[in-house]
Amino acid sequence: MSLYVIQVTGGKENRVRDLINKLLSDVVDECFVPRREVLHKVEGQWVSVQELLFPGYLFISTTQIQQVFERLARVPAFTRLLGKSDEKIIPLSPDEVAWLTALLEPVSKVLEMSVGVIEGEKVMVTEGPLKGHEGLISKINRNKRVAYLDMHMFGRTKTIKVGLEIVRKSTGGQSES
């Protein structure tokens, strides 16, 4: 089973996913829209919301990619299969699939909120999917409760925003909450 990416019009991800699940269900094992859980401040309160992890993209798993490619034209929406070069259609690499598998919740396909602390210059994630993957974090915005991860996907390095709440920061013996 291989994982492939389909580009769609931004804002139409769920609609196109539903169309693919309906029209190509015999050749597509799974079609999903990865999401991330982040916190937004609404009327002074932090509220958990889900946002698209990769706006404009769907992910499909299939063993019949040639049939999927041929039948995507019948889907009444813009769809473009990524990884097509000459006569070959290239799936996501094992590293890309491992990254998605490690961080996304298996059923909902949501990258859930993580919680961590900063000790000196070091980020330590104490709970959530980023635990053990601190090396992926390139930047943190504590005010917005997000972290930015640099990852290789779609043949280039992409910066992905994910939810990370830093509950404590200590700098050389002093602690900031």
C-alpha positions in Angstrom: 0.0 0.0 0.0 1.4 3.4 -1.0 0.5 6.9 -0.1 0.0 9.6 -2.7 -0.8 13.3 -2.7 -3.5 15.0 -4.7 -3.6 18.8 -5.1 -7.1 20.3 -5.0 -8.5 23.9 -4.9 -7.9 25.4 -1.4 -11.1 25.4 0.6 -12.5 22.4 -1.3 -10.5 19.7 0.4 -13.5 18.0 2.3 -15.8 18.2 -0.7 -13.2 16.6 -3.1 -12.3 14.0 -0.4 -16.0 13.0 -0.3 -16.3 12.9 -4.1 -13.2 10.7 -4.3 -14.5 8.4 -1.6 -17.8 8.1 -3.5 -16.5 7.8 -7.1 -13.2 5.9 -6.6 -14.0 3.8 -3.6 -13.1 0.6 -5.5 -9.5 1.7 -6.2 -8.8 4.0 -3.2 -8.4 2.4 0.2 -8.3 5.7 2.1 -8.6 9.3 1.2 -8.0 11.9 4.0 -7.3 15.5 4.8 -4.7 15.8 7.6 -5.5 18.4 10.2 -3.7 20.0 13.2 -5.1 20.9 16.6 -4.2 24.4 17.7 -5.4 26.8 20.3 -7.1 30.1 19.4 -8.1 32.8 21.8 -11.8 33.5 21.6 -13.3 36.1 23.9 -10.3 35.8 26.3 -10.4 32.0 26.5 -8.1 29.5 24.7 -10.2 27.2 22.5 -9.1 24.1 20.7 -9.7 24.1 16.9 -8.7 22.0 14.0 -7.1 23.5 10.9 -5.8 21.9 7.7 -2.2 20.7 8.1 -1.6 21.0 4.3 -4.2 23.3 2.8 -5.0 22.4 -0.8 -3.9 18.7 -0.5 -5.5 15.3 0.0 -3.7 12.1 0.8 -4.8 8.7 -0.6 -3.6 5.2 0.0 -4.0 2.8 -2.9 -2.3 -0.2 -4.7 -4.0 0.9 -8.0 -2.5 4.3 -8.7 -2.7 4.0 -12.5 -6.5 3.5 -12.2 -6.8 6.4 -9.8 -4.8 8.6 -12.2 -7.1 7.7 -15.1 -10.3 8.1 -13.2 -9.5 11.4 -11.4 -10.6 13.2 -14.6 -14.2 12.1 -13.8 -14.2 13.8 -10.5 -16.1 17.1 -11.0 -13.4 19.3 -9.3 -9.8 20.3 -9.8 -7.5 17.4 -8.9 -3.8 17.0 -9.8 -1.9 13.9 -8.7 1.6 15.0 -7.4 4.7 12.9 -8.1 3.8 12.2 -11.8 6.9 12.3 -14.0 7.0 10.8 -17.5 5.1 7.5 -17.2 5.8 6.9 -13.5 3.7 8.1 -10.5 5.9 8.3 -7.4 4.4 7.8 -4.0 5.5 9.6 -0.8 8.9 8.4 0.3 9.1 6.0 3.3 10.5 8.9 5.4 7.5 11.1 4.5 5.1 8.3 5.3 6.9 7.5 8.6 6.7 11.2 9.5 2.9 11.3 8.9 2.4 8.0 10.6 4.4 9.0 13.7 2.6 12.3 14.2 -1.0 11.9 13.0 -3.6 10.2 15.1 -4.4 7.0 13.2 -8.2 7.2 12.9 -8.9 11.0 12.8 -5.7 12.0 11.0 -5.3 14.9 13.3 -1.9 16.1 14.6 -3.0 16.8 18.2 -1.7 19.5 20.5 1.6 18.9 22.3 2.7 20.3 25.6 6.3 21.0 26.6 8.8 23.0 28.6 11.8 25.0 27.7 14.9 24.5 29.8 17.7 26.9 28.8 17.8 26.7 25.1 16.4 23.2 24.9 12.7 22.3 24.2 11.4 19.2 25.9 8.0 18.0 24.8 6.3 16.2 27.7 3.1 15.0 26.0 1.6 14.8 22.6 2.8 13.6 19.2 5.9 15.8 19.2 7.3 14.0 22.2 10.5 12.4 21.0 10.5 14.6 17.8 11.8 17.8 19.3 14.6 17.9 16.7 12.0 18.7 14.0 11.1 22.0 15.7 12.7 25.0 14.0 10.8 27.8 15.8 8.3 28.3 18.6 5.8 31.1 19.0 4.8 30.9 22.7 2.2 33.6 22.4 0.3 31.8 19.7 1.0 28.4 21.2 2.5 27.0 18.0 5.7 25.4 16.8 7.1 25.3 13.3 8.5 22.1 11.9 10.8 21.9 8.9 10.0 18.7 7.0 10.8 17.3 3.6 7.5 16.7 1.7 6.4 17.0 -1.9 10.0 17.0 -3.1 10.9 20.2 -1.1 11.3 21.4 2.5 8.0 22.8 3.9 7.5 24.6 7.2 4.5 23.2 9.0 2.7 25.0 11.8 1.5 22.7 14.7 0.1 23.2 18.2 2.6 23.3 21.1 1.9 24.8 24.4 4.9 25.7 26.5 3.8 25.5 30.1 7.1 26.5 31.7 10.4 28.1 30.7 13.5 28.1 32.8 16.7 29.9 32.1 19.7 28.8 34.1 17.9 28.1 37.4 15.1 30.6 37.1 11.6 29.4 36.1 9.1 31.4 34.1 5.5 30.1 33.8 
